[in-house]
Amino acid sequence: MSKKGHSPITRVKNPEPNIESPDWVIWAAWADRITFEEIEKKAGKTESEVIKIMRRSLKPSSFRLWRKRVNKKSIKHRKKFEYSRKQITSKIKKGDYL
């Protein structure tokens, strides 16, 4: 019998590390919804510095996978994300659905 008011702990596969930790930059770089601009604002690391950290921290095959993913995803760069959102919303307004 469980106690009333005791909610179970939800486990996350990759919980967010402390922002002062070097692991936070790696975690944020893998996260799709966190842009390089946000990483720079929060951690003070530029895109090129993040790439260097990822190259040092990941295995070569994982780094290549990450680079391919980042280059393919438009949401890692704020301007590309905003542009892609404008295209999607304009198609929806016109009635041209994906």
Secondary structure, DSSP 8 states (H G I E B T S, - for coil): ---TT-------SS----TTSHHHHHHHHH-TT--HHHHHHHH---HHHHHHHHHHHS-HHHHHHHHHHHHH-GGGSHHHHHHHHHHHHHHHHHT---
